[in-house]
Every structure is written in C-alpha cells, then in structure tokens.
Amino acid sequence: MTDLAKELAAVVGPAHVLTDPAVAMSYLVDWTGRWRGTCRLVVRPGSTEQVTAVIAACAAAGAPIVPQGGNTGLVGGGVPVDLPEAVLLSLRRLTDLGPVDRNGTVVAGAGSTLASIQQHAHAAGWDLGLDFASRDSATVGGAVATNAGGVRVLRYGDARRQVLGVEAVLASGALVSHVDGPMKESAGYDLGSLLAGSEGTLGVLTRVRVRLVPQLPARAVALLAVDGVAEAQAVLDSVQSEVDGLTAAELFLRDGLSLVLAATGAAPPFSRGWPAYLLLECGGRVDPLEALASVLADQAEVRDAAVASDATGRAALWRYREAHTESISAAGVPVKLDVGLPAAGLADAEYAIRAAVDEVAPGARVIIFGHLAEANLHVNVLDAPSDRVDAVSDAVLRTVAERGGSVSAEHGIGRAKPRWLGLTRSAADIAAMRRIKSALDPDGLLNPGVLFDR
Ligand SMILES: Cc1cc2nc3c(=O)[nH]c(=O)nc-3n(C[C@H](O)[C@H](O)[C@H](O)COP(=O)(O)OP(=O)(O)OC[C@H]3O[C@@H](n4cnc5c(N)ncnc54)[C@H](O)[C@@H]3O)c2cc1C
C-alpha cells in the first residue's frame, strides 16, 4: 500500500480502499462502455466527515479527485480517463435519508438513489419531481452535479429546481453546508445552484436538501402513433392547452422502437409500425384518462393510440420509451449526444442531424428519441467507425449550434464535449466559469478534464 492508500484506509477502513484494478474495474468503465479509466485507488467514505478527511489527504498528496455516484452518467464525467494518479471518490455509501418535513422537504445523502428517495417520499405522501430510467442506480449527488432532467421536467423542472440547499466539501477541505432552515431564503449566493451542473469540478456534494412534490395518486398514459416529429409536436401543443396535469411528453421513432422490441422481446404496441411515437402522461387526484382520451379523439394527427391508467398497463407503455437507452447499448457502443433545440424547426433539425452524420460516417445508424416538451433530443449514433467518433460529434453539435441549440440539454459536458462548449457558451461565459473554478479549486484537483479541456 502507498502512503496515501494507508492514510485513506485509516480514515474509511481498509475494506473501503480498493487498490486492485480488477476489483476497482466496475468504477473505471462507464455505463455506455465508451469511457475507460485508470486510477491509483478507489475510496468509499461513509460519512461527510470521512469525505472531508479524504479530500484533505488527497489535496496534501496532490492527487486529482474524480467524484462518482451511481456511474450512470453518459458523458464520461465520473470516470478517470488518462488520470492514473487520480483517486476515484465513490459517494455511494452516503445513503442517509432524513425525515420528510411538513413542507415536503427532505435531506438526502448524496449517494441516495433517486428510487430510494422516491420510495421514502411516497411513504410520507409526497413524491420526487425528478425521475428517469436509471433511477435505481443514479444518485441524487450525481443528478444534481449533472443538472439532470428526465421525464418530469415539463411539470417540475430539472434537478437544479429541486434543490433547496446543499452540503459539499470544497477542494480546500472546507465544508459548506446549508441544508437546514426555512424554505425560502435570499441571503447571499446560492451555492446549490452553483454546484448544480458543475459535474464534480467545484465541490463534492455530501448531502442535498430537495423539495418534494405532491404525490399524484391517479395517472393515465397514452402512447400515440404519428407520422413524424412535427405531428407529435402538433398533438402536444393541443394537449398542453386543453388537458390539466400533463407530467411527461416523450418522443421516439420507428428505428428506436425496433431496437427496443429486439432487446426486450416486447410485443409491438400497434398492429403496424409508424414513423414516430408520442408518449404522454397526466397525473392528478382523479383519474385523468377520460379527459386525456377526449382531447386525443379530436387529434387528426393521431394514427393509432393505446391508453392505460392501471399500474401494469402504464408500465408496459412506458417500457417502450424507457428501454431505449439499454436497447441501443445492446446493439453496440453508441456515440451519445444530448442536445437542446428551439421547438420551432425541431423536425427540420432532426433531418439535418441525420444528413450531417451521413456525410461524415455513411452507413452509421442514427437513433433519436427524447423529451419532446423541452425539444431535447438524444442523438445516438451506432456503427460509426472509431476514427469517425469525433467527426460525428462535431457534425451533430455544429448542426445543432447553427440552429440556436445547446450541445448539452441534460447530460452535461463531462469528458465527451469540452471542445464544443464554446458552441453554446460565449467566451465571456467560459472565462467567468474558469475564474469560479480557479477561485474554488486553484490547484485543479477536482475532476480535471471535465467541462474544460485539460
Ligand atoms: C438508462 C439511463 C437513462 C438515463 N436517463 C436520463 C434522463 O432521462 N435524463 C438525464 O438527465 N440523465 C439521464 N441519464 C444519465 C444519468 O443517469 C444521469 O445523468 C444521472 O444523474 C447521473 O447520476 P450518477 O449518480 O450515476 O452520477 P455519475 O455517473 O456517477 O456522475 C456523473 C457526474 O457527476 C459527478 N458527481 C457524481 N456524484 C457527485 C457528487 N456527490 N458530488 C459532486 N459530483 C458528483 C461525477 O464526477 C460526474 O461528473 C440516464 C442514464 C441511463 C444509464
């Protein structure tokens, strides 16, 4: 054991310092299999005090620190790529959940999974406004660090909007903590907002105070077949103006559904295939199915429809959408891009993205799905030759930027996209971000290579 390993073992216990690369392997490869790293050790503290001591020891040894939660991130931000001297700091043991207070807030350890917070909230009659398919592994620390979105953004906003306060350890070893007190506050800088979306580059989150939302006991889901993205948008526009309680509006296309059917063995939702599918969910205190169905009956763009308000039926319809990420991975290691676009012109943007990929990687498959209400498309490119991966990213992200879009809507920049940050953020923005980074982490110890090129 090196001196640092011994020092950390004294803090967290020898069982929680992993120095054998074979044992550490699951921490060193990302969910997609695209990002692989090495590190000098993995450390798994079990309390805020231990995180503080670990960071102080790493700082004294000059060891870069890569924070990691559930390792479900899709931009390589939690994997120490080209950082053999790094310490991988796993926050997964920080799973304490405090009581739900009468205002519907709860303080969660950063390593709590979204599913565990949801269950905890349900038991108290509340719910978490944040949800997505990796809920059983993704941690609240990781979700806040990436400013994750997911399927409820339409109703409740992204991860940043759920944060009422954070506790975090800075690179200096200082603990900033503001997870108690009143619901409302305007006393000084909001460190929670600053750390949301910072991807482990400004501080290590140890606890998060999240606001919960009222539980909606009745839900209805509709899966609609349509002729394309523009038609899906037209239906969504009508539903948004005529139906109360819309919580989700998700888009997927014919080729994505084919991969899902192949990977899951599920039966197709309709007797024939259609170019595009829109999944809508409404929630309320009374069953919203009738109201939703009556608005949908008037939509000329809807070619076929399946609806459900019972839990099993809803889950079966959601599965067609939620199984996309795993089904795409079952077909290969994709180039994963997550972009935000202006809603106007979304259908044109879809064609332009496909054309841009075809130009640099002819024959590659482009699987697009996403969160329609925010015009957030997940662009997955399969079968691109390994020497064309950067060209594919460049072509897609420039196409998006030319249309006024963003190079990241909810997955973050990570290690995948620092060179394209300037397509979305101005030089002045990036200079201000760099000044904040050097003020809080002057030696660049926290997650080097993420957000900014090394
Ligand atoms: C099947 C699937 C579906 C998904 N769907 C969505 C979706 O709909 N919407 C969406 O936004 N994302 C989605 N994701 C991406 C991913 O799940 C989220 O970004 C998630 O929030 C990451 O959480 P994590 O705990 O796994 O973080 P990690 O992957 O472990 O880390 C992500 C980043 O956060 C940093 N980090 C982690 N924990 C901390 C901490 N405690 N303090 C400081 N920094 C930290 C890491 O350094 C890294 O930069 C999906 C992923 C999968 C695999």
PDBQT file of the ligand as one rigid body, heavy atoms in Angstrom, charges set to zero:
ROOT
HETATM    1  C1  LIG A 501     -30.740   4.161 -18.732  1.00  0.00    +0.000 C 
HETATM    2  C2  LIG A 501     -30.345   5.591 -18.473  1.00  0.00    +0.000 A 
HETATM    3  C3  LIG A 501     -31.292   6.599 -18.603  1.00  0.00    +0.000 A 
HETATM    4  C4  LIG A 501     -30.958   7.930 -18.327  1.00  0.00    +0.000 A 
HETATM    5  N1  LIG A 501     -31.903   8.895 -18.486  1.00  0.00    +0.000 NA
HETATM    6  C5  LIG A 501     -31.579  10.173 -18.195  1.00  0.00    +0.000 A 
HETATM    7  C6  LIG A 501     -32.564  11.206 -18.342  1.00  0.00    +0.000 A 
HETATM    8  O1  LIG A 501     -33.686  10.976 -18.748  1.00  0.00    +0.000 OA
HETATM    9  N2  LIG A 501     -32.203  12.463 -18.016  1.00  0.00    +0.000 N 
HETATM   10  C7  LIG A 501     -30.933  12.765 -17.573  1.00  0.00    +0.000 A 
HETATM   11  O2  LIG A 501     -30.650  13.925 -17.290  1.00  0.00    +0.000 OA
HETATM   12  N3  LIG A 501     -29.978  11.813 -17.463  1.00  0.00    +0.000 NA
HETATM   13  C8  LIG A 501     -30.275  10.543 -17.759  1.00  0.00    +0.000 A 
HETATM   14  N4  LIG A 501     -29.313   9.565 -17.669  1.00  0.00    +0.000 N 
HETATM   15  C9  LIG A 501     -27.933   9.931 -17.280  1.00  0.00    +0.000 C 
HETATM   16  C10 LIG A 501     -27.617   9.716 -15.785  1.00  0.00    +0.000 C 
HETATM   17  O3  LIG A 501     -28.380   8.716 -15.204  1.00  0.00    +0.000 OA
HETATM   18  C11 LIG A 501     -27.830  10.979 -15.005  1.00  0.00    +0.000 C 
HETATM   19  O4  LIG A 501     -27.030  11.994 -15.506  1.00  0.00    +0.000 OA
HETATM   20  C12 LIG A 501     -27.514  10.831 -13.519  1.00  0.00    +0.000 C 
HETATM   21  O5  LIG A 501     -27.924  11.991 -12.944  1.00  0.00    +0.000 OA
HETATM   22  C13 LIG A 501     -26.088  10.562 -13.094  1.00  0.00    +0.000 C 
HETATM   23  O6  LIG A 501     -26.083  10.160 -11.716  1.00  0.00    +0.000 OA
HETATM   24  P1  LIG A 501     -24.948   9.206 -11.144  1.00  0.00    +0.000 P 
HETATM   25  O7  LIG A 501     -25.113   9.114  -9.686  1.00  0.00    +0.000 OA
HETATM   26  O8  LIG A 501     -24.911   7.928 -11.882  1.00  0.00    +0.000 OA
HETATM   27  O9  LIG A 501     -23.650  10.069 -11.476  1.00  0.00    +0.000 OA
HETATM   28  P2  LIG A 501     -22.208   9.628 -12.065  1.00  0.00    +0.000 P 
HETATM   29  O10 LIG A 501     -22.414   8.998 -13.383  1.00  0.00    +0.000 OA
HETATM   30  O11 LIG A 501     -21.572   8.782 -11.035  1.00  0.00    +0.000 OA
HETATM   31  O12 LIG A 501     -21.538  11.005 -12.165  1.00  0.00    +0.000 OA
HETATM   32  C14 LIG A 501     -21.999  11.982 -13.069  1.00  0.00    +0.000 C 
HETATM   33  C15 LIG A 501     -21.195  13.278 -12.864  1.00  0.00    +0.000 C 
HETATM   34  O13 LIG A 501     -21.490  13.824 -11.590  1.00  0.00    +0.000 OA
HETATM   35  C16 LIG A 501     -20.306  13.897 -10.778  1.00  0.00    +0.000 C 
HETATM   36  N5  LIG A 501     -20.719  13.501  -9.432  1.00  0.00    +0.000 N 
HETATM   37  C17 LIG A 501     -21.341  12.349  -9.061  1.00  0.00    +0.000 A 
HETATM   38  N6  LIG A 501     -21.622  12.382  -7.747  1.00  0.00    +0.000 NA
HETATM   39  C18 LIG A 501     -21.159  13.566  -7.274  1.00  0.00    +0.000 A 
HETATM   40  C19 LIG A 501     -21.153  14.181  -6.002  1.00  0.00    +0.000 A 
HETATM   41  N7  LIG A 501     -21.697  13.589  -4.921  1.00  0.00    +0.000 N 
HETATM   42  N8  LIG A 501     -20.583  15.398  -5.877  1.00  0.00    +0.000 NA
HETATM   43  C20 LIG A 501     -20.050  16.016  -6.952  1.00  0.00    +0.000 A 
HETATM   44  N9  LIG A 501     -20.022  15.482  -8.174  1.00  0.00    +0.000 NA
HETATM   45  C21 LIG A 501     -20.578  14.275  -8.345  1.00  0.00    +0.000 A 
HETATM   46  C22 LIG A 501     -19.308  12.970 -11.434  1.00  0.00    +0.000 C 
HETATM   47  O14 LIG A 501     -17.982  13.390 -11.193  1.00  0.00    +0.000 OA
HETATM   48  C23 LIG A 501     -19.691  13.093 -12.897  1.00  0.00    +0.000 C 
HETATM   49  O15 LIG A 501     -19.108  14.227 -13.466  1.00  0.00    +0.000 OA
HETATM   50  C24 LIG A 501     -29.625   8.247 -17.936  1.00  0.00    +0.000 A 
HETATM   51  C25 LIG A 501     -28.676   7.231 -17.822  1.00  0.00    +0.000 A 
HETATM   52  C26 LIG A 501     -29.016   5.914 -18.086  1.00  0.00    +0.000 A 
HETATM   53  C27 LIG A 501     -27.965   4.862 -17.938  1.00  0.00    +0.000 C 
ENDROOT
TORSDOF 0
